[in-house]
Amino acid sequence: MTVMTTMTSSAARAGLPEILDRVAEGEEVTITRHGRPVAVVVRPDVLRIRRAEALIADADELRDMLEAARHAPLSAAGTISPDRARQLVADLARDRDPR
């Protein structure tokens, strides 16, 4: 379990070496200004893991969407009739330059 500490920006400015030691030991330090969080100091490996986990979750969601789309019936919206398709092909053939 990660220990989380909160301190003001003034205290953080005065105690930066202590903050770095605490973070190196696995603690997370939230720095506030006027009572609102403005920064969280964490170890770089923790940040990389969190970013990777978010990307993996996005990839999993995309995989699930693609899998669902593979099994869903094609929509009739946006399709054209066979007669209209033949007409378009004939129009293209007629307008094509002879070679």
C-alpha positions as CSV (number, residue, x, y, z in Angstrom):
1,M,0.0,0.0,0.0
2,T,1.3,3.4,-0.9
3,V,1.6,6.0,1.8
4,M,0.3,9.4,0.7
5,T,1.4,12.6,2.3
6,T,0.0,16.1,1.7
7,M,1.9,19.3,2.3
8,T,1.7,23.0,1.3
9,S,3.9,24.4,-1.4
10,S,5.7,26.5,1.2
11,A,6.6,23.4,3.3
12,A,7.6,21.5,0.1
13,R,9.9,24.4,-0.9
14,A,11.6,24.2,2.5
15,G,11.7,20.4,2.7
16,L,12.6,19.3,-0.8
17,P,15.4,16.9,0.3
18,E,13.0,15.2,2.7
19,I,10.3,14.9,0.0
20,L,12.8,13.3,-2.3
21,D,13.8,10.8,0.4
22,R,10.2,9.9,1.1
23,V,9.4,9.5,-2.5
24,A,12.5,7.3,-3.0
25,E,11.1,5.0,-0.3
26,G,7.8,4.7,-2.2
27,E,5.7,7.4,-0.6
28,E,3.6,9.8,-2.7
29,V,3.6,13.5,-1.8
30,T,0.8,15.8,-2.8
31,I,1.7,19.4,-2.8
32,T,-1.1,22.0,-2.3
33,R,-1.4,25.7,-2.9
34,H,-4.2,27.5,-1.1
35,G,-5.7,24.1,-0.1
36,R,-5.9,22.7,-3.6
37,P,-3.6,20.0,-5.0
38,V,-1.3,21.3,-7.6
39,A,1.3,18.5,-7.9
40,V,2.0,14.9,-6.8
41,V,5.6,13.7,-6.5
42,V,6.0,10.0,-7.3
43,R,8.8,7.7,-8.3
44,P,9.4,7.6,-12.1
45,D,8.8,3.8,-12.2
46,V,5.4,4.3,-10.6
47,L,4.5,6.9,-13.2
48,R,5.6,4.7,-16.1
49,I,3.5,1.8,-14.7
50,R,0.4,3.9,-14.3
51,R,0.8,5.2,-17.8
52,A,1.3,1.7,-19.2
53,E,-1.8,0.5,-17.3
54,A,-3.9,3.2,-18.8
55,L,-2.7,2.4,-22.3
56,I,-3.3,-1.3,-21.8
57,A,-6.8,-0.5,-20.6
58,D,-7.4,1.6,-23.7
59,A,-6.1,-1.2,-25.9
60,D,-8.3,-3.8,-24.2
61,E,-11.3,-1.6,-24.7
62,L,-10.4,-1.2,-28.4
63,R,-9.9,-4.9,-28.8
64,D,-13.3,-5.6,-27.2
65,M,-15.0,-3.0,-29.6
66,L,-13.3,-4.6,-32.6
67,E,-14.3,-8.1,-31.5
68,A,-17.9,-6.9,-31.1
69,A,-17.9,-5.2,-34.5
70,R,-16.7,-8.5,-36.1
71,H,-19.8,-10.3,-34.9
72,A,-22.3,-7.5,-35.5
73,P,-24.4,-7.6,-38.7
74,L,-23.6,-5.0,-41.3
75,S,-25.9,-2.0,-41.3
76,A,-28.1,-1.3,-44.2
77,A,-27.5,2.4,-43.8
78,G,-25.2,3.8,-46.3
79,T,-25.6,0.9,-48.8
80,I,-26.7,1.2,-52.4
81,S,-28.9,-1.1,-54.4
82,P,-27.3,-3.4,-57.0
83,D,-29.0,-1.4,-59.8
84,R,-27.5,1.8,-58.5
85,A,-24.1,0.1,-58.3
86,R,-24.3,-1.1,-61.9
87,Q,-25.4,2.4,-63.0
88,L,-22.4,4.0,-61.3
89,V,-20.0,1.5,-62.9
90,A,-21.5,2.1,-66.3
91,D,-21.2,5.9,-65.8
92,L,-17.5,5.5,-64.8
93,A,-16.8,3.2,-67.8
94,R,-18.5,5.7,-70.2
95,D,-16.6,8.7,-68.8
96,R,-13.2,6.9,-68.8
97,D,-10.7,8.1,-71.4
98,P,-10.1,5.5,-74.2
99,R,-6.5,4.1,-74.1
